[in-house]
Amino acid sequence: MTGSLAMPHRVALSLLALLATVAYAPMMNIPLFEDDYPNLWQSQLLGSPADALALLHNPVFRQRATSFWIMFLLWRAGKLAPHLYRLTSLLLHIANTWLLYGICLAWPRMRAAAIWAAGFFAVAEGHQEAVIWFSAINELLQFLFGMGALWCWLTGRRWTGAALFALALLSKESAVVILPLILLADWRKPGARLVPYVTLAAVAVAAVIASRDISFRFSDGSFSLHAPFWIVWPENFLRILWIWGFLAAGAVLWARDRALRNSSLLALAWIGIGLAPYSFLLYSTRIPSRQTYLASAGLAMLFGLAMAHGQARAGSRRMAVAALVLVVLLHNVGYLWTKKRNQFLERAAPTEQLIALARRTPGPIWVRCFPRNHFIAEEAAHLGAGYAPSDLIWDEAEASRRHATAVFCYQEASTSKP
């Protein structure tokens, strides 16, 4: 079908780590923002080893348990030091990039695409929010454990794979989608091997359904069977393919290689499956970029297949392949370094300004305007400045009665979310 870019595995892994680091290094000093503060506060209530049973019995948070455990440890290690949280996310992204490389090598249909796919995944800007926004660490952990389970499945490590799948299910509710991805990669008479995975997935689905009357995720528009799935899914499928996915698909069609096309259909199916759990949104038809992290592995495979095919047939046109690689790198990394970094700095600005004011204000603050909900402001001031949440006042009459010593108002006119 195609040729591959041969290199020793150690060299390949080092190169992939370097690519991911280059792509995200400018993000290392971006402060925490938005839900990071409430989540860190919640992790101190539920994330300690002593609270493990309480967390696992919590119907709302138990399927985010791995995030709370990591947040608990990082808060104890570095409080609000942004570098610690950013480095953790980057290291998880590097590990996930390595996993994708290993999966492609273990999956005969994707073997030739391995280094190309993993390299694209390392720098792809489309899923950047999963790497940059620390509260989206659940996407990274779901991928880490879910793809670890898939790699174990492909390499015959049955029980280790089941254990990793269980951890994926404790990372995010949508991790049940890993099961169809496992079957997509290897559907040959799974038999008894599949029983632990099906059992775990059934338990996880039952737990989510049981929480539907008390979980805010069923009431805030995150998931609803009344959502316009038929609009959200295809619209975001096409959005993920833009621009490099469309070019890769075009190259595959132009090649007229049946085996290459069949492998590319598997990569496209991966995208579709990966998007499915996130296509039941009510608040928007655009799936947040953090939730495309799993699906973008399919895009990376599609791109990798096209590049491996082109590289194998480049002959004397190897400079053209090198030029294309440079363009892809500059497009993705340049976009991350400029537009995306600026957007995330803007997202961090409201809480950073409020924390700075709280640190120098001894009395109550009248928060006249704040672009996020009250809970985010209160926990940002609490964790960032040791400020009592009750000293943030939201009503003008109360501010006058309590003699507020400062007024805070943040204007969000120029802020745009990734």
Secondary structure in CASP SS format (residue, H / E / C, confidence):
PFRMAT SS
TARGET T0000
AUTHOR 0000-0000-0000
METHOD secondary structure of the structure
MODEL  1
M C 1.00
T C 1.00
G C 1.00
S C 1.00
L C 1.00
A C 1.00
M C 1.00
P C 1.00
H H 1.00
R H 1.00
V H 1.00
A H 1.00
L H 1.00
S H 1.00
L H 1.00
L H 1.00
A H 1.00
L H 1.00
L H 1.00
A H 1.00
T H 1.00
V H 1.00
A H 1.00
Y H 1.00
A H 1.00
P H 1.00
M H 1.00
M C 1.00
N C 1.00
I C 1.00
P C 1.00
L C 1.00
F C 1.00
E C 1.00
D C 1.00
D H 1.00
Y H 1.00
P H 1.00
N H 1.00
L H 1.00
W H 1.00
Q H 1.00
S H 1.00
Q H 1.00
L H 1.00
L H 1.00
G C 1.00
S C 1.00
P H 1.00
A H 1.00
D H 1.00
A H 1.00
L H 1.00
A H 1.00
L H 1.00
L H 1.00
H C 1.00
N C 1.00
P C 1.00
V C 1.00
F C 1.00
R H 1.00
Q H 1.00
R H 1.00
A H 1.00
T H 1.00
S H 1.00
F H 1.00
W H 1.00
I H 1.00
M H 1.00
F H 1.00
L H 1.00
L H 1.00
W H 1.00
R H 1.00
A H 1.00
G H 1.00
K C 1.00
L C 1.00
A C 1.00
P H 1.00
H H 1.00
L H 1.00
Y H 1.00
R H 1.00
L H 1.00
T H 1.00
S H 1.00
L H 1.00
L H 1.00
L H 1.00
H H 1.00
I H 1.00
A H 1.00
N H 1.00
T H 1.00
W H 1.00
L H 1.00
L H 1.00
Y H 1.00
G H 1.00
I H 1.00
C H 1.00
L H 1.00
A H 1.00
W C 1.00
P H 1.00
R H 1.00
M H 1.00
R H 1.00
A H 1.00
A H 1.00
A H 1.00
I H 1.00
W H 1.00
A H 1.00
A H 1.00
G H 1.00
F H 1.00
F H 1.00
A H 1.00
V H 1.00
A C 1.00
E C 1.00
G C 1.00
H C 1.00
Q H 1.00
E H 1.00
A H 1.00
V H 1.00
I H 1.00
W C 1.00
F H 1.00
S H 1.00
A H 1.00
I H 1.00
N H 1.00
E H 1.00
L H 1.00
L H 1.00
Q H 1.00
F H 1.00
L H 1.00
F H 1.00
G H 1.00
M H 1.00
G H 1.00
A H 1.00
L H 1.00
W H 1.00
C H 1.00
W H 1.00
L H 1.00
T C 1.00
G C 1.00
R C 1.00
R H 1.00
W H 1.00
T H 1.00
G H 1.00
A H 1.00
A H 1.00
L H 1.00
F H 1.00
A H 1.00
L H 1.00
A H 1.00
L H 1.00
L C 1.00
S C 1.00
K C 1.00
E H 1.00
S H 1.00
A H 1.00
V H 1.00
V H 1.00
I H 1.00
L H 1.00
P H 1.00
L H 1.00
I H 1.00
L H 1.00
L H 1.00
A H 1.00
D C 1.00
W C 1.00
R C 1.00
K C 1.00
P C 1.00
G H 1.00
A H 1.00
R H 1.00
L H 1.00
V H 1.00
P H 1.00
Y H 1.00
V H 1.00
T H 1.00
L H 1.00
A H 1.00
A H 1.00
V H 1.00
A H 1.00
V H 1.00
A H 1.00
A H 1.00
V H 1.00
I H 1.00
A H 1.00
S C 1.00
R C 1.00
D C 1.00
I C 1.00
S C 1.00
F H 1.00
R H 1.00
F H 1.00
S C 1.00
D C 1.00
G C 1.00
S C 1.00
F C 1.00
S C 1.00
L C 1.00
H C 1.00
A C 1.00
P C 1.00
F H 1.00
W H 1.00
I H 1.00
V H 1.00
W H 1.00
P H 1.00
E H 1.00
N H 1.00
F H 1.00
L H 1.00
R H 1.00
I H 1.00
L H 1.00
W C 1.00
I C 1.00
W H 1.00
G H 1.00
F H 1.00
L H 1.00
A H 1.00
A H 1.00
G H 1.00
A H 1.00
V H 1.00
L H 1.00
W H 1.00
A H 1.00
R C 1.00
D C 1.00
R H 1.00
A H 1.00
L H 1.00
R H 1.00
N H 1.00
S H 1.00
S H 1.00
L H 1.00
L H 1.00
A H 1.00
L H 1.00
A H 1.00
W H 1.00
I H 1.00
G H 1.00
I H 1.00
G H 1.00
L H 1.00
A H 1.00
P H 1.00
Y H 1.00
S C 1.00
F C 1.00
L C 1.00
L C 1.00
Y C 1.00
S C 1.00
T C 1.00
R C 1.00
I C 1.00
P C 1.00
S H 1.00
R H 1.00
Q H 1.00
T H 1.00
Y C 1.00
L C 1.00
A H 1.00
S H 1.00
A H 1.00
G H 1.00
L H 1.00
A H 1.00
M H 1.00
L H 1.00
F H 1.00
G H 1.00
L H 1.00
A H 1.00
M H 1.00
A H 1.00
H H 1.00
G H 1.00
Q H 1.00
A H 1.00
R C 1.00
A C 1.00
G H 1.00
S H 1.00
R H 1.00
R H 1.00
M H 1.00
A H 1.00
V H 1.00
A H 1.00
A H 1.00
L H 1.00
V H 1.00
L H 1.00
V H 1.00
V H 1.00
L H 1.00
L H 1.00
H H 1.00
N H 1.00
V H 1.00
G H 1.00
Y H 1.00
L H 1.00
W H 1.00
T H 1.00
K H 1.00
K H 1.00
R H 1.00
N H 1.00
Q H 1.00
F H 1.00
L H 1.00
E H 1.00
R H 1.00
A H 1.00
A H 1.00
P H 1.00
T H 1.00
E H 1.00
Q H 1.00
L H 1.00
I H 1.00
A H 1.00
L H 1.00
A H 1.00
R H 1.00
R C 1.00
T C 1.00
P C 1.00
G C 1.00
P C 1.00
I E 1.00
W E 1.00
V E 1.00
R E 1.00
C E 1.00
F C 1.00
P C 1.00
R C 1.00
N C 1.00
H H 1.00
F H 1.00
I H 1.00
A H 1.00
E H 1.00
E H 1.00
A H 1.00
A H 1.00
H H 1.00
L H 1.00
G H 1.00
A H 1.00
G C 1.00
Y C 1.00
A C 1.00
P H 1.00
S H 1.00
D H 1.00
L E 1.00
I E 1.00
W C 1.00
D C 1.00
E H 1.00
A H 1.00
E H 1.00
A H 1.00
S H 1.00
R H 1.00
R C 1.00
H C 1.00
A C 1.00
T C 1.00
A E 1.00
V E 1.00
F E 1.00
C E 1.00
Y C 1.00
Q C 1.00
E C 1.00
A C 1.00
S C 1.00
T C 1.00
S C 1.00
K C 1.00
P C 1.00
END
